[in-house]
Amino acid sequence: EEQLVESGGGSVQPGGSLRLSCQASGFDMKYYFVGWFRRAPGKEREGVSCIHPTKGLTDYSDSVKGRFTISRDNAKNTVYLDMNNLQSEDTAEYYCAADEGHFSTVDTMCISNGNYGMDYWGKGTLVTVSA
């Protein structure tokens, strides 16, 4: 079965860190753009960070730039999101998505907010930041 599975969510205090993982099975994710998206309570889904399949290019939303880092390990068929200095506004359900052909650049994938394209979606992992 072709699927994406996120893991690594949890509850942390402001200023804390988490590492999210997005592992693909049933297909080789190294050929895909991969993005992390989040939906906070009462808000629309937004693109957080995206990574190019081959060039190592990345994109980040302004709200996480400098705090979050996206990376990929093609040998493990996994994409990571390292989140540092987490703040209450980062509380959300985080989803990863993979797309092979709808986007040509990482920024267009993130700007889409996941509203089109995306060959695969994970089911999400919850991140809660509170004191």
DRENDREN-806853 format. One line per 10 residues: number of its first residue (from 1); their letters; for each residue x, y, z of N, C-alpha, C, O. Coordinates in nm, 2 decimals, decimal comma, always signed. Each point is the difference from the previous one (the first is absolute). Layout:
! residues N
NUM> A> X/Y/Z/X/Y/Z/X/Y/Z/X/Y/Z ~ ... $
//
This chain:
! residues 131
1> EEQLVESGGG> +0,08/-0,12/+0,00/-0,08/+0,12/+0,00/+0,09/+0,12/+0,00/+0,09/+0,01/+0,08 ~ -0,12/+0,09/-0,17/+0,07/+0,12/-0,01/-0,05/+0,10/+0,11/-0,12/+0,03/+0,00 ~ +0,20/+0,02/+0,09/-0,04/+0,08/+0,10/+0,11/+0,09/+0,06/+0,12/-0,04/-0,01 ~ -0,16/+0,14/+0,08/+0,09/+0,09/+0,08/-0,05/-0,01/+0,14/-0,12/+0,00/+0,03 ~ +0,22/-0,01/+0,06/-0,04/-0,01/+0,14/+0,09/+0,10/+0,08/+0,12/+0,00/-0,01 ~ -0,19/+0,09/+0,08/+0,07/+0,10/+0,08/+0,02/-0,05/+0,14/-0,08/-0,08/+0,05 ~ +0,19/+0,12/+0,01/+0,02/-0,03/+0,14/+0,08/+0,11/+0,07/+0,06/+0,09/-0,07 ~ -0,05/-0,09/+0,20/+0,08/+0,10/+0,07/-0,07/+0,11/+0,07/+0,06/+0,08/+0,07 ~ -0,19/-0,07/-0,09/-0,08/+0,11/+0,06/+0,00/-0,03/+0,15/+0,03/-0,11/+0,05 ~ -0,08/+0,21/+0,02/-0,01/-0,01/+0,15/-0,03/+0,14/+0,06/-0,03/+0,10/-0,07 $
11> SVQPGGSLRL> +0,04/-0,10/+0,20/-0,02/+0,12/+0,08/+0,13/+0,05/+0,05/+0,08/-0,07/+0,06 ~ -0,05/+0,20/-0,08/+0,12/+0,06/+0,05/-0,03/+0,14/+0,05/-0,10/+0,06/-0,02 ~ +0,20/-0,01/+0,10/-0,02/+0,13/+0,06/+0,06/+0,10/-0,11/+0,08/-0,03/-0,08 ~ -0,12/+0,16/+0,09/+0,06/+0,10/-0,09/+0,15/+0,00/+0,02/+0,06/-0,01/+0,10 ~ +0,00/+0,02/-0,22/+0,15/-0,01/-0,01/+0,05/-0,13/-0,02/+0,12/-0,02/-0,02 ~ -0,20/-0,08/+0,03/+0,04/-0,14/-0,02/+0,02/-0,04/-0,15/-0,02/+0,08/-0,09 ~ +0,06/-0,21/+0,07/+0,02/-0,05/-0,13/-0,06/-0,13/-0,02/-0,03/-0,08/+0,09 ~ +0,00/+0,05/-0,22/-0,05/-0,13/-0,04/+0,05/-0,03/-0,14/+0,04/+0,09/-0,08 ~ -0,03/-0,21/+0,05/+0,04/-0,05/-0,14/-0,12/-0,08/-0,05/-0,03/-0,10/+0,06 ~ -0,03/+0,15/-0,17/-0,10/-0,08/-0,07/+0,06/-0,08/-0,11/+0,10/+0,04/-0,06 $
21> SCQASGFDMK> -0,15/-0,16/+0,04/+0,04/-0,09/-0,11/-0,12/-0,03/-0,09/-0,11/-0,01/+0,05 ~ +0,14/+0,00/-0,17/-0,09/-0,04/-0,10/+0,06/-0,11/-0,08/+0,08/+0,02/-0,09 ~ -0,13/-0,14/+0,11/+0,06/-0,12/-0,06/-0,10/-0,05/-0,11/-0,12/-0,02/+0,03 ~ +0,18/-0,01/-0,14/-0,08/-0,05/-0,12/+0,02/-0,15/+0,00/+0,10/-0,05/+0,02 ~ -0,21/-0,02/-0,06/+0,01/-0,14/-0,03/-0,08/-0,03/-0,13/-0,10/+0,07/-0,03 ~ +0,15/-0,17/-0,04/-0,07/-0,03/-0,12/+0,04/+0,08/-0,13/-0,05/-0,04/-0,11 ~ +0,13/+0,14/+0,13/+0,05/+0,08/-0,12/+0,13/+0,06/+0,05/+0,02/+0,02/+0,11 ~ +0,06/+0,02/-0,21/+0,12/+0,06/+0,02/-0,01/+0,15/+0,01/-0,02/+0,07/-0,11 ~ +0,03/-0,01/+0,22/-0,03/+0,14/+0,02/+0,11/+0,09/-0,05/-0,02/+0,13/+0,00 ~ +0,13/-0,18/-0,04/+0,11/+0,09/-0,04/-0,02/+0,07/-0,12/+0,06/+0,10/-0,03 $
31> YYFVGWFRRA> -0,16/-0,14/-0,05/-0,04/+0,07/-0,12/-0,11/+0,11/+0,02/-0,04/+0,06/-0,10 ~ +0,00/-0,05/+0,22/-0,11/+0,09/+0,03/+0,04/+0,13/+0,08/+0,09/+0,00/+0,08 ~ -0,16/+0,11/-0,12/-0,01/+0,11/+0,09/-0,07/-0,04/+0,13/-0,10/-0,08/-0,01 ~ +0,15/+0,12/+0,12/-0,07/-0,03/+0,13/-0,02/+0,12/+0,08/+0,09/+0,09/+0,01 ~ -0,20/-0,07/+0,04/-0,03/+0,12/+0,08/-0,06/-0,04/+0,14/-0,07/-0,10/+0,01 ~ +0,09/+0,19/+0,08/-0,07/-0,01/+0,13/-0,10/+0,11/+0,00/+0,03/+0,12/-0,03 ~ -0,15/-0,15/+0,07/-0,11/+0,09/+0,01/-0,06/-0,01/+0,14/+0,01/-0,10/+0,07 ~ -0,08/+0,20/-0,02/-0,06/+0,00/+0,13/-0,13/+0,07/+0,00/-0,03/+0,09/-0,08 ~ -0,06/-0,14/+0,17/-0,13/+0,06/+0,02/-0,01/+0,02/+0,15/-0,02/-0,09/+0,07 ~ +0,02/+0,22/-0,04/-0,03/+0,04/+0,14/-0,15/+0,01/+0,03/-0,07/+0,01/-0,09 $
41> PGKEREGVSC> +0,03/-0,03/+0,21/-0,14/+0,01/+0,04/-0,06/+0,13/-0,06/+0,04/+0,11/+0,04 ~ -0,15/-0,13/-0,11/-0,07/+0,12/-0,05/+0,06/+0,07/-0,12/-0,04/+0,11/-0,04 ~ +0,15/-0,16/-0,01/+0,07/+0,06/-0,11/+0,01/-0,09/-0,12/-0,03/-0,12/+0,00 ~ +0,06/+0,19/-0,11/+0,02/-0,07/-0,13/+0,13/-0,08/+0,00/+0,09/+0,04/+0,07 ~ -0,08/-0,14/-0,15/+0,13/-0,07/-0,01/+0,10/+0,09/-0,07/-0,03/+0,08/-0,09 ~ +0,15/-0,09/+0,14/+0,11/+0,08/-0,06/+0,12/-0,08/-0,03/+0,03/-0,10/+0,07 ~ +0,05/+0,14/-0,17/+0,12/-0,06/-0,03/+0,11/+0,04/+0,10/+0,01/+0,12/+0,02 ~ +0,06/-0,21/+0,03/+0,10/+0,03/+0,10/+0,14/-0,01/-0,06/+0,08/+0,10/+0,01 ~ -0,05/-0,21/-0,08/+0,13/-0,01/-0,06/+0,00/-0,11/-0,10/-0,08/-0,10/+0,01 ~ +0,15/+0,12/-0,12/+0,00/-0,09/-0,11/+0,15/-0,03/-0,05/+0,08/+0,09/+0,02 $
51> IHPTKGLTDY> -0,06/-0,20/-0,08/+0,13/-0,04/-0,04/+0,00/-0,06/-0,14/-0,09/-0,08/-0,03 ~ +0,19/+0,12/-0,05/+0,01/-0,05/-0,14/+0,05/-0,14/+0,00/+0,07/-0,04/+0,09 ~ -0,11/-0,04/-0,19/+0,04/-0,14/+0,00/+0,15/-0,03/-0,02/+0,05/-0,09/+0,05 ~ +0,01/+0,18/-0,13/+0,14/-0,03/-0,04/+0,10/+0,11/+0,03/+0,12/-0,03/+0,02 ~ -0,17/+0,16/-0,02/+0,10/+0,11/+0,01/+0,02/+0,04/+0,14/+0,09/+0,09/+0,03 ~ -0,16/-0,15/+0,07/+0,02/+0,05/+0,14/-0,05/+0,13/+0,03/+0,02/+0,05/+0,11 ~ -0,10/+0,01/-0,20/-0,06/+0,13/+0,02/-0,11/-0,01/+0,10/-0,07/-0,10/+0,00 ~ +0,06/+0,20/+0,08/-0,11/+0,00/+0,10/-0,07/+0,13/+0,01/+0,05/+0,11/-0,05 ~ -0,17/-0,11/+0,10/-0,08/+0,12/+0,02/-0,06/+0,00/+0,14/-0,04/-0,11/+0,05 ~ +0,02/+0,22/+0,01/-0,06/+0,01/+0,13/-0,10/+0,12/+0,00/+0,02/+0,10/-0,06 $
61> SDSVKGRFTI> -0,12/-0,12/+0,14/-0,09/+0,11/+0,02/+0,07/+0,10/+0,09/+0,09/-0,03/+0,08 ~ -0,13/+0,16/-0,09/+0,07/+0,10/+0,08/-0,02/-0,02/+0,15/+0,09/+0,03/+0,08 ~ -0,19/-0,10/-0,04/-0,03/-0,02/+0,14/+0,10/-0,10/+0,07/+0,01/+0,00/+0,12 ~ +0,05/-0,09/-0,20/+0,09/-0,10/+0,05/+0,14/+0,02/-0,04/+0,09/-0,08/+0,04 ~ -0,06/+0,17/-0,14/+0,13/+0,01/-0,05/+0,10/+0,03/+0,11/-0,03/+0,09/+0,09 ~ +0,14/-0,16/-0,09/+0,10/+0,02/+0,11/-0,02/-0,09/+0,12/+0,09/-0,01/+0,08 ~ -0,21/-0,05/-0,07/-0,03/-0,09/+0,11/-0,02/-0,14/-0,04/+0,04/-0,10/+0,07 ~ -0,09/+0,08/-0,19/-0,03/-0,14/-0,05/+0,10/-0,03/-0,11/+0,05/+0,09/-0,08 ~ -0,01/-0,22/+0,07/+0,08/-0,05/-0,11/-0,05/-0,13/-0,06/-0,03/-0,09/+0,07 ~ +0,01/+0,09/-0,20/-0,04/-0,12/-0,07/+0,12/-0,07/-0,06/+0,09/+0,07/-0,05 $
71> SRDNAKNTVY> -0,10/-0,20/+0,05/+0,11/-0,08/-0,06/-0,06/-0,13/-0,04/-0,11/-0,04/+0,03 ~ +0,19/-0,03/-0,11/-0,05/-0,13/-0,05/+0,12/-0,10/+0,00/+0,11/+0,04/-0,02 ~ -0,15/-0,16/+0,05/+0,10/-0,11/+0,00/-0,06/-0,10/-0,10/-0,09/-0,08/+0,03 ~ +0,13/+0,08/-0,15/-0,05/-0,08/-0,11/+0,02/-0,15/+0,03/-0,08/-0,09/-0,04 ~ +0,19/+0,06/+0,11/+0,02/-0,14/+0,03/-0,10/-0,06/+0,09/-0,03/-0,12/+0,00 ~ -0,03/+0,21/+0,09/-0,10/-0,04/+0,09/-0,14/+0,03/-0,05/-0,10/-0,02/+0,06 ~ +0,09/+0,08/-0,18/-0,13/+0,04/-0,06/-0,08/+0,09/+0,10/-0,12/-0,02/+0,01 ~ +0,20/+0,11/+0,05/-0,06/+0,08/+0,10/+0,04/+0,15/-0,01/+0,11/+0,03/-0,04 ~ -0,21/+0,05/+0,07/+0,03/+0,15/+0,01/-0,03/+0,04/+0,14/-0,09/-0,04/+0,07 ~ +0,18/+0,13/-0,02/-0,01/+0,05/+0,14/-0,03/+0,15/+0,01/+0,02/+0,07/-0,10 $
81> LDMNNLQSED> -0,08/-0,04/+0,21/-0,02/+0,14/+0,03/+0,05/+0,03/+0,14/-0,07/-0,05/+0,10 ~ +0,18/+0,11/-0,09/+0,06/+0,03/+0,14/-0,06/+0,14/+0,04/+0,02/+0,10/-0,07 ~ -0,08/-0,10/+0,18/-0,07/+0,12/+0,05/+0,06/+0,05/+0,13/+0,00/-0,07/+0,10 ~ +0,06/+0,19/-0,10/+0,06/+0,05/+0,11/-0,07/+0,13/+0,05/-0,07/+0,06/-0,08 ~ +0,09/-0,03/+0,20/-0,06/+0,12/+0,06/-0,15/+0,01/-0,03/-0,05/+0,10/-0,05 ~ -0,02/-0,21/+0,08/-0,14/-0,01/-0,03/-0,08/+0,10/+0,09/+0,04/+0,03/+0,11 ~ -0,14/+0,02/-0,18/-0,08/+0,10/+0,07/-0,15/-0,04/+0,00/-0,03/-0,10/-0,08 ~ -0,05/+0,16/+0,16/-0,14/-0,05/+0,00/-0,07/+0,01/-0,13/-0,09/-0,08/-0,03 ~ +0,13/+0,17/-0,05/-0,06/+0,02/-0,14/+0,04/-0,12/-0,09/-0,06/-0,01/-0,11 ~ +0,15/-0,07/+0,15/+0,04/-0,12/-0,08/-0,09/-0,12/+0,03/+0,01/-0,10/-0,07 $
91> TAEYYCAADE> -0,10/+0,12/+0,17/-0,09/-0,11/+0,03/-0,09/-0,03/-0,12/-0,07/+0,09/-0,05 ~ +0,07/-0,21/+0,00/-0,07/-0,04/-0,12/+0,01/-0,15/-0,02/+0,08/-0,07/+0,06 ~ -0,17/+0,02/-0,15/+0,02/-0,13/-0,06/+0,10/+0,02/-0,12/-0,03/+0,09/-0,08 ~ +0,13/-0,17/+0,08/+0,10/+0,01/-0,11/-0,01/-0,12/-0,09/-0,01/-0,11/+0,04 ~ +0,00/+0,14/-0,17/-0,01/-0,10/-0,10/+0,12/+0,01/-0,10/+0,05/+0,11/-0,03 ~ -0,01/-0,22/-0,02/+0,09/+0,00/-0,11/-0,07/-0,04/-0,13/-0,10/-0,08/+0,01 ~ +0,15/+0,12/-0,12/-0,06/-0,03/-0,13/+0,11/-0,01/-0,10/+0,11/+0,06/+0,01 ~ -0,13/-0,15/-0,11/+0,10/-0,02/-0,10/-0,06/+0,01/-0,14/-0,11/-0,04/-0,02 ~ +0,18/+0,11/-0,07/-0,05/+0,02/-0,13/+0,11/-0,01/-0,10/+0,11/+0,04/+0,02 ~ -0,14/-0,11/-0,13/+0,10/-0,03/-0,10/+0,00/+0,10/-0,12/+0,11/+0,03/-0,05 $
101> GHFSTVDTMC> -0,23/+0,02/+0,01/+0,00/+0,07/-0,12/-0,08/+0,13/-0,01/+0,00/+0,06/-0,10 ~ -0,06/-0,02/+0,21/-0,08/+0,12/-0,01/+0,07/+0,13/+0,02/-0,04/+0,11/-0,04 ~ +0,16/-0,12/+0,10/+0,08/+0,12/+0,03/+0,14/-0,01/-0,06/+0,05/-0,10/-0,02 ~ +0,00/+0,22/-0,01/+0,13/+0,01/-0,06/+0,10/+0,06/+0,10/+0,12/-0,01/-0,01 ~ -0,17/+0,08/+0,11/+0,09/+0,06/+0,10/-0,06/-0,02/+0,14/-0,12/-0,03/+0,02 ~ +0,20/+0,03/+0,08/-0,04/-0,02/+0,14/-0,09/+0,11/+0,05/-0,09/-0,03/+0,08 ~ +0,11/+0,15/-0,12/-0,09/+0,11/+0,05/-0,14/-0,02/-0,05/-0,09/+0,03/+0,07 ~ +0,08/-0,07/-0,19/-0,14/-0,02/-0,06/-0,07/-0,11/+0,08/-0,12/+0,01/+0,02 ~ +0,19/-0,11/+0,02/-0,06/-0,11/+0,08/-0,05/+0,05/+0,13/-0,11/-0,02/+0,04 ~ +0,19/+0,10/+0,03/-0,03/+0,05/+0,13/-0,11/+0,10/-0,01/-0,10/+0,00/+0,09 $
111> ISNGNYGMDY> +0,10/+0,09/-0,19/-0,10/+0,10/-0,01/-0,14/-0,06/-0,03/-0,10/+0,06/+0,04 ~ +0,10/-0,17/-0,10/-0,13/-0,07/-0,03/-0,07/-0,03/+0,13/-0,13/-0,02/-0,01 ~ +0,19/+0,01/+0,12/-0,06/-0,04/+0,13/-0,06/-0,13/-0,01/-0,09/-0,04/+0,08 ~ +0,13/-0,04/-0,18/-0,06/-0,13/-0,01/-0,14/-0,01/-0,06/-0,07/-0,10/+0,00 ~ +0,03/+0,21/-0,07/-0,13/+0,01/-0,05/-0,02/-0,06/-0,14/-0,11/-0,02/-0,05 ~ +0,22/-0,02/-0,01/+0,00/-0,07/-0,13/+0,12/-0,08/-0,01/+0,10/+0,01/+0,07 ~ -0,10/-0,10/-0,17/+0,12/-0,09/-0,02/+0,00/-0,10/+0,11/-0,10/-0,04/+0,05 ~ +0,22/+0,00/-0,02/+0,02/-0,10/+0,11/-0,04/-0,14/-0,03/-0,12/-0,03/+0,00 ~ +0,21/-0,05/-0,03/-0,03/-0,14/-0,03/-0,03/-0,08/+0,12/-0,08/-0,10/+0,00 ~ +0,14/+0,13/+0,11/-0,02/-0,07/+0,13/+0,00/+0,10/+0,12/+0,06/+0,10/+0,00 $
121> WGKGTLVTVS> -0,15/-0,14/+0,09/-0,01/+0,07/+0,13/+0,02/-0,10/+0,12/-0,05/-0,11/-0,01 ~ +0,11/+0,16/+0,11/+0,00/-0,08/+0,12/-0,12/+0,04/+0,08/-0,08/+0,09/-0,03 ~ +0,06/-0,16/+0,15/-0,12/+0,02/+0,08/+0,02/+0,11/+0,10/-0,09/+0,04/+0,07 ~ +0,22/+0,00/-0,05/+0,02/+0,11/+0,09/+0,06/-0,04/+0,14/-0,02/-0,12/+0,04 ~ +0,09/+0,21/+0,02/+0,05/-0,02/+0,14/-0,02/+0,13/+0,07/+0,03/+0,11/-0,05 ~ -0,08/-0,12/+0,17/-0,04/+0,12/+0,08/+0,12/+0,06/+0,08/+0,07/-0,07/+0,06 ~ -0,05/+0,20/-0,08/+0,10/+0,07/+0,08/-0,07/+0,10/+0,09/-0,08/+0,09/-0,05 ~ +0,11/-0,10/+0,18/-0,07/+0,10/+0,09/+0,11/+0,07/+0,08/+0,09/-0,07/+0,06 ~ -0,09/+0,20/-0,06/+0,10/+0,08/+0,07/-0,07/+0,08/+0,10/-0,08/+0,09/-0,03 ~ +0,10/-0,12/+0,16/-0,06/+0,08/+0,10/+0,08/-0,01/+0,13/+0,08/-0,09/+0,02 $
131> A> -0,10/+0,19/+0,06/+0,08/+0,00/+0,13/-0,07/-0,08/+0,10/+0,04/-0,02/+0,12 $
//
